[in-house]
Amino acid sequence: MGVRPDVIVSALVYPTVLVAEDSIDTRIMLKRAFELKGYHVVEAEDGQQALDMARRYHPNLIVVDLNMPVLDGLETIKHFRKLEGEGDYTPIVAITAYDVYGMEEAAKENGTNAYLTKPLDLEELDRALKDLGFIV
């Protein structure tokens, strides 16, 4: 059984973004910012929930906080990359309030496409999304 055409069109017109962030304030801000651009947003408050949501929704973009409970962001990113099948590739934007030496390199080694620090600058997020080929 294949994917219904209306589901494919919906995914192309309204890309799904998974926001994995333990701070409810940051999740709300990101959700509103993406929804204003026409994106569909699914949310997770920890790394394990994020993996479950990724399996369920197959997002077109993942925004993941690096410091989360249950499963931290770096481990979550590693697991995301293992979930991807042949030819699948989902861009991942890592965000963190704890920008310590080596964190950006570790995030990129684990499969992150963009790295942003908090407090988040939405213009910087837009630039990162454009660099990843998203319409903002």
Steps between C-alpha positions, in 0.01 A plus 500: 500500500651833392476848643183685399561784250328755728748412777793553262363837381432606859859417600636700207280802558509491881832346610504340842748625759581301812598732786676306777548738791446461875429871558130561441566870433751423224270232355208745485718769339633258236156350436351846438791608281472189281120504485503863384708378205246225422686207653329221692671458840521194723660535841704289739626591846786250517723295274304176527173673414678662206605162363146367542359806319756467219395138443135598501503823296811478277574874528659703222711692755607436858592770752658343807625646826832348600426505874184295561392241754468124440721505188720802432506676165825347373375147570163588350668623180706178478183295530317715242774432250481125568124507437543639151464254219688480172470836323325669794655809648331741738675830575564555870547837673661472845432770757665551836534742787822325606740590220815352650827432319461208260119484515444625144759257364343210693156593369624510140690172539174339613306622197380853570466727197477831689593611851337795678541637851236631738350740544381421149510772240214425258681678216799271556263202496354625170851526351578144611173375350571678170848342493328161540267575208182587690269785408473747787 
